[in-house]
Amino acid sequence: IAQNYNQDITIEELAKYCNMSVSNFRKQFKEAAGTSPLEYLNNLRISVACHLLRTTKEPILAISEAVGFRSLSSFNRLFKRIYGISPRQARSGNRIE
């Protein structure tokens, strides 16, 4: 997941890669990582995006696409839910909690 976070990754592909059923993969993943595969993937994507927002001048749309989001509104909504501020505020140097 960490090497392909910016690609379309489905739970079915991950389970197949691990030779597991989808339900067993979800269960094993949650036990190992403490979170669901989708939540892990989204947190990773947002974390990378946060780093890019602070270290590059790339447009927010380009960053959201680079980390694997198809929709800017989904990216903005998830970013705000995780960090409590918008990507634009994060880029401006506001503190992330």
C-alpha contacts under 8 A as a table, 3 or more apart, distances in Angstrom:
res1	aa1	res2	aa2	distance
1	I	4	N	5.18
1	I	5	Y	5.38
1	I	9	I	7.99
1	I	41	L	6.95
2	A	5	Y	5.45
2	A	41	L	7.97
2	A	44	L	7.50
4	N	7	Q	5.48
4	N	9	I	7.80
5	Y	8	D	7.78
5	Y	9	I	7.53
5	Y	41	L	6.44
5	Y	44	L	7.26
5	Y	45	R	6.41
5	Y	67	V	6.76
5	Y	68	G	6.68
6	N	45	R	7.21
6	N	65	E	7.97
6	N	66	A	6.30
6	N	67	V	4.47
6	N	68	G	3.93
6	N	69	F	7.71
7	Q	67	V	7.95
7	Q	68	G	5.70
8	D	68	G	6.98
9	I	13	E	6.83
9	I	14	L	7.43
10	T	13	E	5.24
10	T	14	L	6.45
11	I	14	L	5.08
11	I	15	A	6.07
11	I	22	V	6.65
11	I	37	P	7.40
11	I	38	L	7.88
12	E	15	A	5.15
12	E	16	K	6.06
12	E	22	V	5.97
13	E	16	K	5.09
13	E	17	Y	6.03
14	L	17	Y	5.06
14	L	18	C	6.34
14	L	25	F	7.82
15	A	18	C	5.15
15	A	19	N	6.07
15	A	20	M	5.01
15	A	21	S	5.83
15	A	22	V	5.29
15	A	25	F	5.46
16	K	19	N	4.85
16	K	20	M	5.92
16	K	21	S	7.17
16	K	22	V	7.89
17	Y	20	M	7.76
18	C	25	F	7.72
20	M	24	N	6.16
20	M	25	F	5.76
21	S	24	N	5.21
21	S	25	F	6.00
22	V	25	F	5.09
22	V	26	R	6.17
23	S	26	R	5.18
23	S	27	K	6.25
24	N	27	K	5.08
24	N	28	Q	6.04
25	F	28	Q	5.15
25	F	29	F	5.84
26	R	29	F	5.16
26	R	30	K	6.06
26	R	36	S	6.58
26	R	37	P	6.75
27	K	30	K	5.28
27	K	31	E	6.26
28	Q	31	E	5.14
28	Q	32	A	6.17
29	F	32	A	5.11
29	F	33	A	5.78
29	F	34	G	7.53
29	F	35	T	7.36
29	F	36	S	6.66
29	F	37	P	6.54
30	K	33	A	5.26
30	K	34	G	4.83
30	K	35	T	4.78
30	K	36	S	5.14
30	K	37	P	7.18
31	E	34	G	5.54
31	E	35	T	7.64
33	A	36	S	7.64
33	A	40	Y	7.95
35	T	39	E	6.32
35	T	40	Y	6.21
36	S	39	E	5.21
36	S	40	Y	6.10
37	P	40	Y	5.07
37	P	41	L	6.12
38	L	41	L	5.05
38	L	42	N	6.08
39	E	42	N	5.11
39	E	43	N	5.99
40	Y	43	N	5.20
40	Y	44	L	6.14
41	L	44	L	5.15
41	L	45	R	6.18
42	N	45	R	5.05
42	N	46	I	6.12
43	N	46	I	5.18
43	N	47	S	5.99
43	N	82	I	7.76
44	L	47	S	5.08
44	L	48	V	6.24
45	R	48	V	5.30
45	R	49	A	6.14
45	R	67	V	5.40
45	R	68	G	7.02
46	I	49	A	4.89
46	I	50	C	6.03
46	I	67	V	7.66
46	I	75	F	7.90
46	I	78	L	7.76
46	I	79	F	6.14
47	S	50	C	5.12
47	S	51	H	6.45
48	V	51	H	5.15
48	V	52	L	6.28
48	V	67	V	7.05
49	A	52	L	4.99
49	A	53	L	6.04
49	A	63	I	6.16
49	A	64	S	6.76
49	A	67	V	6.44
50	C	53	L	5.08
50	C	54	R	6.40
50	C	87	P	7.42
50	C	90	A	7.23
50	C	91	R	7.96
51	H	54	R	5.33
51	H	55	T	6.13
52	L	55	T	5.10
52	L	56	T	5.47
52	L	58	E	7.81
52	L	63	I	6.98
53	L	56	T	5.86
53	L	57	K	7.16
53	L	58	E	7.40
53	L	60	I	7.25
53	L	63	I	7.45
53	L	87	P	7.33
53	L	90	A	7.09
53	L	91	R	5.19
54	R	90	A	7.27
54	R	91	R	5.37
54	R	93	G	7.47
58	E	62	A	6.37
58	E	63	I	6.50
59	P	62	A	5.26
59	P	63	I	6.37
60	I	63	I	5.06
60	I	64	S	6.11
60	I	87	P	7.27
60	I	88	R	7.60
61	L	64	S	5.13
61	L	65	E	6.25
61	L	72	L	6.14
62	A	65	E	5.18
62	A	66	A	5.99
63	I	66	A	4.91
63	I	67	V	6.29
64	S	67	V	5.48
64	S	68	G	6.54
64	S	69	F	5.40
64	S	70	R	7.67
64	S	71	S	7.80
64	S	72	L	6.42
64	S	75	F	6.20
65	E	68	G	5.17
65	E	69	F	5.00
65	E	70	R	6.10
65	E	71	S	7.79
65	E	72	L	7.89
66	A	69	F	7.44
69	F	72	L	7.01
69	F	74	S	7.32
69	F	75	F	6.22
70	R	74	S	7.91
71	S	74	S	5.29
71	S	75	F	6.37
72	L	75	F	4.98
72	L	76	N	6.06
73	S	76	N	5.08
73	S	77	R	6.02
74	S	77	R	5.15
74	S	78	L	6.08
75	F	78	L	5.32
75	F	79	F	5.94
76	N	79	F	5.14
76	N	80	K	6.13
76	N	86	S	6.32
76	N	87	P	6.48
77	R	80	K	5.31
77	R	81	R	6.18
77	R	86	S	7.94
78	L	81	R	4.96
78	L	82	I	6.13
79	F	82	I	5.29
79	F	83	Y	5.94
79	F	84	G	7.50
79	F	85	I	7.27
79	F	86	S	6.39
79	F	87	P	6.55
80	K	83	Y	5.26
80	K	84	G	4.66
80	K	85	I	4.77
80	K	86	S	5.00
80	K	87	P	7.31
81	R	84	G	5.58
81	R	85	I	7.77
83	Y	86	S	7.79
83	Y	96	I	5.79
83	Y	97	E	5.90
84	G	96	I	7.29
84	G	97	E	7.16
85	I	89	Q	6.08
85	I	90	A	6.67
85	I	96	I	7.22
86	S	89	Q	5.16
86	S	90	A	6.30
87	P	90	A	4.96
87	P	91	R	6.15
88	R	91	R	5.12
88	R	92	S	6.33
89	Q	92	S	5.01
89	Q	93	G	6.67
89	Q	94	N	5.66
90	A	93	G	5.34
90	A	94	N	5.21
90	A	95	R	7.02
90	A	96	I	6.93
91	R	94	N	7.33
